[in-house]
Amino acid sequence: MKNKGILLLAGYLLLTFGVTSIVMELVGTHWYFLGWLEKLGGLGAFVVKLLMVIVGIITIVFARTDWEKEKRNEEM
């Protein structure tokens, strides 16, 4: 997979910004560039931030999976 680094970076960024924005919401502040999420309401913004975390984790897992090794193990 030639885009492994890009996928890992995207996954880590989604995970980082998702988690930190949820924590920052508890404090009463937010990332400036994610301010448009607050227009969705409290629950809507929280759901989108939670989805950012979940998609980030899934992206990291898929990027780190060695698909060729998995394919070889299935054939055995």
A tleap script that builds the chain and sets N, CA, C and O, in Angstrom:
source leaprc.protein.ff14SB
mol = sequence {
  NMET LYS ASN LYS GLY ILE LEU LEU LEU ALA
  GLY TYR LEU LEU LEU THR PHE GLY VAL THR
  SER ILE VAL MET GLU LEU VAL GLY THR HIE
  TRP TYR PHE LEU GLY TRP LEU GLU LYS LEU
  GLY GLY LEU GLY ALA PHE VAL VAL LYS LEU
  LEU MET VAL ILE VAL GLY ILE ILE THR ILE
  VAL PHE ALA ARG THR ASP TRP GLU LYS GLU
  LYS ARG ASN GLU GLU CMET
}
set mol.1.N position { 0.860 -1.174 0.000 }
set mol.1.CA position { 0.000 0.000 0.000 }
set mol.1.C position { 0.904 1.234 0.000 }
set mol.1.O position { 1.655 1.460 0.948 }
set mol.2.N position { 0.827 2.018 -1.056 }
set mol.2.CA position { 1.725 3.152 -1.186 }
set mol.2.C position { 1.251 4.410 -0.456 }
set mol.2.O position { 2.047 5.325 -0.247 }
set mol.3.N position { -0.004 4.479 -0.070 }
set mol.3.CA position { -0.527 5.649 0.647 }
set mol.3.C position { -0.625 5.410 2.148 }
set mol.3.O position { -1.409 6.067 2.834 }
set mol.4.N position { 0.160 4.479 2.656 }
set mol.4.CA position { 0.090 4.113 4.064 }
set mol.4.C position { 0.404 5.294 4.975 }
set mol.4.O position { -0.281 5.506 5.975 }
set mol.5.N position { 1.431 6.059 4.637 }
set mol.5.CA position { 1.807 7.201 5.467 }
set mol.5.C position { 0.742 8.276 5.504 }
set mol.5.O position { 0.479 8.867 6.552 }
set mol.6.N position { 0.132 8.528 4.362 }
set mol.6.CA position { -0.924 9.546 4.299 }
set mol.6.C position { -2.142 9.107 5.103 }
set mol.6.O position { -2.747 9.907 5.816 }
set mol.7.N position { -2.499 7.818 4.981 }
set mol.7.CA position { -3.640 7.310 5.747 }
set mol.7.C position { -3.361 7.348 7.246 }
set mol.7.O position { -4.236 7.701 8.036 }
set mol.8.N position { -2.143 6.983 7.633 }
set mol.8.CA position { -1.795 7.047 9.053 }
set mol.8.C position { -1.852 8.480 9.581 }
set mol.8.O position { -2.372 8.722 10.670 }
set mol.9.N position { -1.325 9.415 8.821 }
set mol.9.CA position { -1.364 10.814 9.230 }
set mol.9.C position { -2.796 11.308 9.365 }
set mol.9.O position { -3.141 11.968 10.345 }
set mol.10.N position { -3.629 10.987 8.382 }
set mol.10.CA position { -5.040 11.391 8.438 }
set mol.10.C position { -5.745 10.765 9.635 }
set mol.10.O position { -6.526 11.429 10.317 }
set mol.11.N position { -5.474 9.497 9.887 }
set mol.11.CA position { -6.091 8.823 11.026 }
set mol.11.C position { -5.673 9.422 12.347 }
set mol.11.O position { -6.507 9.659 13.220 }
set mol.12.N position { -4.370 9.672 12.500 }
set mol.12.CA position { -3.886 10.271 13.749 }
set mol.12.C position { -4.421 11.691 13.931 }
set mol.12.O position { -4.744 12.092 15.049 }
set mol.13.N position { -4.516 12.448 12.846 }
set mol.13.CA position { -5.076 13.803 12.961 }
set mol.13.C position { -6.545 13.768 13.359 }
set mol.13.O position { -6.975 14.527 14.227 }
set mol.14.N position { -7.319 12.887 12.723 }
set mol.14.CA position { -8.730 12.763 13.099 }
set mol.14.C position { -8.875 12.354 14.557 }
set mol.14.O position { -9.683 12.920 15.293 }
set mol.15.N position { -8.091 11.374 14.967 }
set mol.15.CA position { -8.152 10.912 16.357 }
set mol.15.C position { -7.752 12.023 17.326 }
set mol.15.O position { -8.427 12.251 18.330 }
set mol.16.N position { -6.664 12.704 17.023 }
set mol.16.CA position { -6.177 13.762 17.912 }
set mol.16.C position { -7.163 14.914 18.019 }
set mol.16.O position { -7.501 15.351 19.119 }
set mol.17.N position { -7.626 15.407 16.869 }
set mol.17.CA position { -8.554 16.538 16.916 }
set mol.17.C position { -9.906 16.135 17.502 }
set mol.17.O position { -10.560 16.945 18.158 }
set mol.18.N position { -10.326 14.903 17.274 }
set mol.18.CA position { -11.583 14.441 17.858 }
set mol.18.C position { -11.522 14.364 19.367 }
set mol.18.O position { -12.406 14.868 20.060 }
set mol.19.N position { -10.477 13.734 19.875 }
set mol.19.CA position { -10.345 13.578 21.329 }
set mol.19.C position { -10.132 14.929 22.004 }
set mol.19.O position { -10.771 15.236 23.011 }
set mol.20.N position { -9.227 15.738 21.440 }
set mol.20.CA position { -8.973 17.031 22.094 }
set mol.20.C position { -10.181 17.952 22.019 }
set mol.20.O position { -10.408 18.737 22.940 }
set mol.21.N position { -10.954 17.878 20.954 }
set mol.21.CA position { -12.132 18.745 20.883 }
set mol.21.C position { -13.209 18.300 21.865 }
set mol.21.O position { -13.949 19.133 22.388 }
set mol.22.N position { -13.305 16.991 22.121 }
set mol.22.CA position { -14.249 16.523 23.137 }
set mol.22.C position { -13.802 16.989 24.521 }
set mol.22.O position { -14.623 17.438 25.321 }
set mol.23.N position { -12.518 16.884 24.800 }
set mol.23.CA position { -11.992 17.328 26.098 }
set mol.23.C position { -12.146 18.842 26.231 }
set mol.23.O position { -12.528 19.340 27.290 }
set mol.24.N position { -11.847 19.572 25.151 }
set mol.24.CA position { -11.970 21.029 25.209 }
set mol.24.C position { -13.418 21.461 25.391 }
set mol.24.O position { -13.691 22.507 25.980 }
set mol.25.N position { -14.353 20.649 24.881 }
set mol.25.CA position { -15.774 20.961 25.070 }
set mol.25.C position { -16.146 20.888 26.544 }
set mol.25.O position { -16.993 21.654 27.004 }
set mol.26.N position { -15.535 19.991 27.283 }
set mol.26.CA position { -15.786 19.893 28.719 }
set mol.26.C position { -15.304 21.128 29.457 }
set mol.26.O position { -15.880 21.515 30.474 }
set mol.27.N position { -14.255 21.743 28.949 }
set mol.27.CA position { -13.699 22.938 29.572 }
set mol.27.C position { -14.487 24.182 29.170 }
set mol.27.O position { -14.498 25.177 29.895 }
set mol.28.N position { -15.140 24.122 28.021 }
set mol.28.CA position { -15.946 25.257 27.577 }
set mol.28.C position { -15.337 26.017 26.422 }
set mol.28.O position { -15.743 27.146 26.145 }
set mol.29.N position { -14.384 25.432 25.750 }
set mol.29.CA position { -13.762 26.076 24.601 }
set mol.29.C position { -13.800 25.111 23.424 }
set mol.29.O position { -14.269 23.980 23.557 }
set mol.30.N position { -13.306 25.559 22.268 }
set mol.30.CA position { -13.284 24.686 21.094 }
set mol.30.C position { -12.198 25.141 20.128 }
set mol.30.O position { -11.712 26.270 20.199 }
set mol.31.N position { -11.828 24.237 19.222 }
set mol.31.CA position { -10.900 24.597 18.160 }
set mol.31.C position { -11.570 25.620 17.263 }
set mol.31.O position { -12.754 25.493 16.951 }
set mol.32.N position { -10.826 26.631 16.845 }
set mol.32.CA position { -11.392 27.687 16.011 }
set mol.32.C position { -11.886 27.142 14.676 }
set mol.32.O position { -12.969 27.508 14.220 }
set mol.33.N position { -11.096 26.264 14.041 }
set mol.33.CA position { -11.475 25.766 12.723 }
set mol.33.C position { -12.589 24.716 12.794 }
set mol.33.O position { -13.136 24.339 11.758 }
set mol.34.N position { -12.932 24.243 13.979 }
set mol.34.CA position { -14.068 23.335 14.144 }
set mol.34.C position { -15.279 24.057 14.747 }
set mol.34.O position { -16.228 23.415 15.197 }
set mol.35.N position { -15.241 25.380 14.753 }
set mol.35.CA position { -16.328 26.160 15.326 }
set mol.35.C position { -17.648 25.986 14.607 }
set mol.35.O position { -18.711 26.161 15.203 }
set mol.36.N position { -17.589 25.638 13.316 }
set mol.36.CA position { -18.826 25.425 12.552 }
set mol.36.C position { -19.612 24.232 13.092 }
set mol.36.O position { -20.815 24.130 12.849 }
set mol.37.N position { -18.964 23.339 13.812 }
set mol.37.CA position { -19.675 22.196 14.390 }
set mol.37.C position { -20.661 22.637 15.463 }
set mol.37.O position { -21.688 21.991 15.671 }
set mol.38.N position { -20.356 23.717 16.131 }
set mol.38.CA position { -21.223 24.184 17.212 }
set mol.38.C position { -22.576 24.658 16.689 }
set mol.38.O position { -23.540 24.744 17.449 }
set mol.39.N position { -22.650 24.966 15.393 }
set mol.39.CA position { -23.937 25.360 14.806 }
set mol.39.C position { -24.889 24.178 14.701 }
set mol.39.O position { -26.092 24.370 14.520 }
set mol.40.N position { -24.369 22.958 14.811 }
set mol.40.CA position { -25.206 21.759 14.763 }
set mol.40.C position { -25.912 21.509 16.091 }
set mol.40.O position { -26.765 20.625 16.182 }
set mol.41.N position { -25.576 22.258 17.094 }
set mol.41.CA position { -26.127 22.037 18.418 }
set mol.41.C position { -25.176 21.196 19.244 }
set mol.41.O position { -24.185 20.677 18.730 }
set mol.42.N position { -25.474 21.065 20.499 }
set mol.42.CA position { -24.585 20.335 21.393 }
set mol.42.C position { -24.453 18.868 21.043 }
set mol.42.O position { -23.344 18.339 20.966 }
set mol.43.N position { -25.583 18.208 20.831 }
set mol.43.CA position { -25.556 16.784 20.516 }
set mol.43.C position { -24.964 16.526 19.140 }
set mol.43.O position { -24.177 15.595 18.969 }
set mol.44.N position { -25.332 17.333 18.166 }
set mol.44.CA position { -24.803 17.158 16.815 }
set mol.44.C position { -23.300 17.320 16.765 }
set mol.44.O position { -22.609 16.543 16.106 }
set mol.45.N position { -22.784 18.330 17.462 }
set mol.45.CA position { -21.335 18.554 17.498 }
set mol.45.C position { -20.630 17.392 18.191 }
set mol.45.O position { -19.570 16.951 17.747 }
set mol.46.N position { -21.214 16.902 19.268 }
set mol.46.CA position { -20.611 15.779 19.986 }
set mol.46.C position { -20.586 14.518 19.126 }
set mol.46.O position { -19.598 13.784 19.128 }
set mol.47.N position { -21.658 14.268 18.401 }
set mol.47.CA position { -21.722 13.077 17.537 }
set mol.47.C position { -20.676 13.162 16.430 }
set mol.47.O position { -20.017 12.167 16.130 }
set mol.48.N position { -20.513 14.334 15.818 }
set mol.48.CA position { -19.511 14.492 14.760 }
set mol.48.C position { -18.113 14.310 15.335 }
set mol.48.O position { -17.265 13.692 14.692 }
set mol.49.N position { -17.854 14.829 16.517 }
set mol.49.CA position { -16.543 14.662 17.147 }
set mol.49.C position { -16.287 13.198 17.498 }
set mol.49.O position { -15.171 12.704 17.344 }
set mol.50.N position { -17.315 12.514 17.966 }
set mol.50.CA position { -17.187 11.096 18.258 }
set mol.50.C position { -16.934 10.296 16.980 }
set mol.50.O position { -16.147 9.349 16.983 }
set mol.51.N position { -17.595 10.673 15.900 }
set mol.51.CA position { -17.354 10.023 14.611 }
set mol.51.C position { -15.928 10.278 14.120 }
set mol.51.O position { -15.320 9.406 13.500 }
set mol.52.N position { -15.400 11.457 14.392 }
set mol.52.CA position { -14.012 11.742 14.037 }
set mol.52.C position { -13.071 10.771 14.740 }
set mol.52.O position { -12.128 10.267 14.130 }
set mol.53.N position { -13.320 10.508 16.011 }
set mol.53.CA position { -12.481 9.592 16.777 }
set mol.53.C position { -12.598 8.175 16.221 }
set mol.53.O position { -11.587 7.500 16.028 }
set mol.54.N position { -13.820 7.721 15.965 }
set mol.54.CA position { -14.039 6.356 15.478 }
set mol.54.C position { -13.429 6.163 14.100 }
set mol.54.O position { -12.758 5.160 13.856 }
set mol.55.N position { -13.652 7.111 13.195 }
set mol.55.CA position { -13.091 7.008 11.845 }
set mol.55.C position { -11.567 7.083 11.894 }
set mol.55.O position { -10.892 6.411 11.113 }
set mol.56.N position { -11.020 7.884 12.794 }
set mol.56.CA position { -9.575 7.959 12.963 }
set mol.56.C position { -8.983 6.629 13.399 }
set mol.56.O position { -7.959 6.198 12.868 }
set mol.57.N position { -9.619 5.978 14.360 }
set mol.57.CA position { -9.145 4.675 14.833 }
set mol.57.C position { -9.240 3.634 13.723 }
set mol.57.O position { -8.304 2.861 13.520 }
set mol.58.N position { -10.350 3.606 13.010 }
set mol.58.CA position { -10.524 2.640 11.924 }
set mol.58.C position { -9.489 2.878 10.822 }
set mol.58.O position { -8.935 1.923 10.279 }
set mol.59.N position { -9.230 4.132 10.492 }
set mol.59.CA position { -8.238 4.451 9.465 }
set mol.59.C position { -6.847 3.996 9.888 }
set mol.59.O position { -6.099 3.454 9.074 }
set mol.60.N position { -6.498 4.209 11.140 }
set mol.60.CA position { -5.189 3.772 11.641 }
set mol.60.C position { -5.065 2.256 11.580 }
set mol.60.O position { -4.034 1.734 11.157 }
set mol.61.N position { -6.102 1.553 11.996 }
set mol.61.CA position { -6.060 0.087 11.977 }
set mol.61.C position { -5.911 -0.435 10.559 }
set mol.61.O position { -5.095 -1.322 10.306 }
set mol.62.N position { -6.695 0.107 9.629 }
set mol.62.CA position { -6.601 -0.359 8.246 }
set mol.62.C position { -5.258 -0.010 7.611 }
set mol.62.O position { -4.734 -0.789 6.815 }
set mol.63.N position { -4.702 1.130 7.946 }
set mol.63.CA position { -3.422 1.519 7.367 }
set mol.63.C position { -2.285 0.662 7.911 }
set mol.63.O position { -1.316 0.401 7.199 }
set mol.64.N position { -2.388 0.226 9.144 }
set mol.64.CA position { -1.318 -0.568 9.749 }
set mol.64.C position { -1.445 -2.052 9.453 }
set mol.64.O position { -0.514 -2.805 9.740 }
set mol.65.N position { -2.546 -2.497 8.896 }
set mol.65.CA position { -2.733 -3.904 8.587 }
set mol.65.C position { -1.905 -4.289 7.367 }
set mol.65.O position { -1.931 -3.603 6.345 }
set mol.66.N position { -1.174 -5.386 7.483 }
set mol.66.CA position { -0.389 -5.910 6.367 }
set mol.66.C position { -1.288 -6.867 5.585 }
set mol.66.O position { -1.433 -8.033 5.952 }
set mol.67.N position { -1.882 -6.370 4.515 }
set mol.67.CA position { -2.865 -7.149 3.763 }
set mol.67.C position { -2.230 -8.336 3.057 }
set mol.67.O position { -2.871 -9.375 2.904 }
set mol.68.N position { -0.988 -8.201 2.627 }
set mol.68.CA position { -0.306 -9.317 1.963 }
set mol.68.C position { -0.069 -10.458 2.950 }
set mol.68.O position { -0.235 -11.624 2.592 }
set mol.69.N position { 0.311 -10.144 4.165 }
set mol.69.CA position { 0.517 -11.168 5.187 }
set mol.69.C position { -0.805 -11.846 5.530 }
set mol.69.O position { -0.853 -13.064 5.705 }
set mol.70.N position { -1.869 -11.068 5.627 }
set mol.70.CA position { -3.181 -11.636 5.908 }
set mol.70.C position { -3.606 -12.581 4.780 }
set mol.70.O position { -4.188 -13.636 5.033 }
set mol.71.N position { -3.317 -12.206 3.568 }
set mol.71.CA position { -3.673 -13.043 2.414 }
set mol.71.C position { -2.882 -14.345 2.445 }
set mol.71.O position { -3.431 -15.412 2.168 }
set mol.72.N position { -1.595 -14.266 2.780 }
set mol.72.CA position { -0.777 -15.483 2.868 }
set mol.72.C position { -1.252 -16.394 3.982 }
set mol.72.O position { -1.243 -17.614 3.819 }
set mol.73.N position { -1.668 -15.835 5.115 }
set mol.73.CA position { -2.146 -16.640 6.226 }
set mol.73.C position { -3.455 -17.338 5.903 }
set mol.73.O position { -3.708 -18.434 6.402 }
set mol.74.N position { -4.293 -16.724 5.075 }
set mol.74.CA position { -5.545 -17.362 4.672 }
set mol.74.C position { -5.309 -18.557 3.782 }
set mol.74.O position { -6.054 -19.535 3.846 }
set mol.75.N position { -4.278 -18.496 2.947 }
set mol.75.CA position { -3.993 -19.567 2.015 }
set mol.75.C position { -3.420 -20.796 2.694 }
set mol.75.O position { -3.500 -21.894 2.142 }
set mol.76.N position { -2.851 -20.642 3.868 }
set mol.76.CA position { -2.247 -21.786 4.590 }
set mol.76.C position { -3.290 -22.656 5.212 }
set mol.76.O position { -2.959 -23.654 5.852 }
savepdb mol mol.pdb
quit
